[in-house]
């Protein structure tokens, strides 16, 4: 049996090194949220999820793929009680940290899911189910021979367009110039998107990586694309 460590590796920077791997993490407990946690369990990893069952109130849903320590996610959910926010993260330790933050803040509109991001997007996220996707500082896989492992590649916009509701937007951030070029090229060559600006209020909410990078003088590269 694989251990949690073998299912949840990181690169030397601490980023999720399995952003486009094949792991399928599925706790054995039933698909429900105990009162003491915002982390959902999965009864199946083959059937699309019923996202409306995740949240107390029916309202637009936004998803962050790779939530890190929840620095962005928790503050964003707190500022937008009119939106339901789902954080997707492979590392159980990170999810538990976010869970504690969100419970302390009494965030009824935030839920968490432990699953690999690309698998979730391709197989579990229902079509036209989310108003926005947030993808911030995914593992850049800087070595040329490893770039095939990047989450955002030529096929990524097709998955995003299927998941977004009409008019929905995907927001992207990275510190890696080469990856940023690949991100933009992937979406600009797709006829189903148009570039839009990142709202100022959204750009002010930093991730844990972003806070560290800014302290070291590393610039954040941002892009956003709206489904047409």
N, C-alpha and C positions, 0 to 999 in steps of 0.2 A: 504493500500500500504506500502511495506517495505521502510524504509528510507535508505539512503546511509550508515548510521552507522550500521544498522542491517545487511546489506549485507557485511560489511567489518570490521570484528572484528580482534583484535590482541591479542596475549598473553601478559603476563607481561613484556617480553623482547622486545616487539615491533615487533616481527616476525609476519608474516601473519598466524593467527591461523586457517584460513580456507583452508589450502593447500590441503586438500582432502575432503572438504565439498561438498554441493550440490547446492550452489548458482549459479545462471545463470544471470549474469549482462549483460543486453543488452540495450544500449541507443536506443531511438526511432528514431533517425535521420538516414538518408540513409547511406549506406556503402560507405563512401568517406572520404578523408582527406582534411579538409579546409586548406587554405593557412596558417592560423595562428597557426596550431597545427600539431604535428606528431602523435597524438592519433587517431587511427582508430575507427570508429563507426561500430557497427554490425547491419545489417538488419535481420540476422537470427542467431540463436544459434543451429541450427540443421543440417545445410549444411556445408561440409568441405570448408575451405577458399581457395580462389585462391591467393596464396601468391605472384604470379608474379605481381598482380595488386597493391601490397603494395608499390613497389619500382620503382624508375625511371629507373634504369639499371638492366638488367638480369645478376646476378652473384650469387655465392653460398650464401645460407641463413643459418644463425645461430640464435638460439633462447635461450634467458635466461628466465627460469621459476622462477618468483619471483625476481623482479629487485631491490627491496628496494628503496634507494634514487638515484640509477643510478650511483653510484661511479664507479663500474666496467664497466657497459654497455657503458657509454659515452666515457670513455677512450679507451675501446676496439674498438668501432666503429671508433674513431678518428685515431687509429693506423692502422686500416685495411679498407681503403676505397675500396679495391677490394672485400669486402664481405658485404652483406646486413645483418643487425642485427635487430632482433625483440625482444623487451622486453615485457614480459607478467607479469602483476601485477594486483591484485584485488583492491588495495586501490587507489582511485581516487586522493587523495592528493599527494601520492607518484608519480603517473604518471604525474601530473601537474608539480611537481618539476623537474622530469627528462626531461619533454618537454621543460621547460625553459632553462635547461642546454644545451640540444641538439641544440635548435634553436640559442642560443648564439654562439655555436661552429660551426654552419652552417653544420650540419651533414646530408647530403642528403641520406646516407645509413642506417639511423636508423628510425625505426617506433615503435609504442607502441600500446598495446592492453589491454583493461581492461576486464579480465575474470579470473575465478578460474583456477589454473594451471592444475590440473588433468583432469578437464572437457575439457579444451582446447586440451590437449594431446590426450585424448581418442576419442573425437568427432569432433574436428574442424581442427586438423592438418593433411593435406593430407599425404598419404603414400609416403615414400622415397623422402620427400620434403626438408629436411634440412641436412646440412653438419655436424652440431654439435649442441648439446644441453648442456647448462650450468645450473647446479642446485647447487646453493651455499647457504649454511646455511638455509635449510628449517626448519620449526618448528620441533624440536626433539620430542615433545610430550613425555617427560621423564617418566611420570607415567605409570606403566605397563598397567593399564586398558585403557589408552588412545592411546597406541601404534598402534592400528588398524587405527588411523587417519593419520598416517605418509604417506607422499607423496610417498616415495620410499619404496615399499613393494615387496612381491613375484611376484605380477602381473606387476610391473612397467617395468621390462626389456622387456616384450612382447610389451608394448606400445612404448617404446623407439626404439626397433628394427624395428617396422613397420614404424615409423616416419623418421628414419635415412636413408639417401642414402647409397648405398653400400660403405663400408670403412669409414662411418661416426663415430663420437666419441661423447660419453657423458662424461662430466667433472663434478666431484662431489667434494664438500667441506662441512665440518661440524666441529664443535668444540666438538661434543658429541661422546664419544668413543663407547657407546652402539649402537647408530644410525649408526656410521661408520661401525661397524661390520655387521649390518643388510644390509647396502648398498652393501658392498663387497660380502657378502654371496648371496644376491639376484642375482648379476651379475655373480659371479663365478660358480653358479649352473646352469646357462643358457648356452646352447651350442652355442648360436648365438653371443657370445662376447669373446674377449680376452683382458686381462689387458694390458695397455700401460702406459707410463710415462706422466706426465703433463709437457708440455714445460716450460722451465725456464721463458721465456718472459710472458707466460700466468700466471704463478704463482706470478709474480711480480705485477700484477694488482689486487689490493685488493678491496673487497667490504666494505661497511660501517660497517657491523658487524665485519669483519676481522680486520679492523683498530682498532676498539675499543677493540677487544679481545687481539690483540697483545700488545696494550698499558697496558693491565692487565696481561700480561704474559701467556695468554691462547694459546695453540698450535693449529694451523690449521691442520686438517687431510684431505688429498687430495687423490683422486683416479680417474682413467680414464679407460674407456672400449671402445674398438673399435668394431663395427659391423663386423663380419667375413663373 
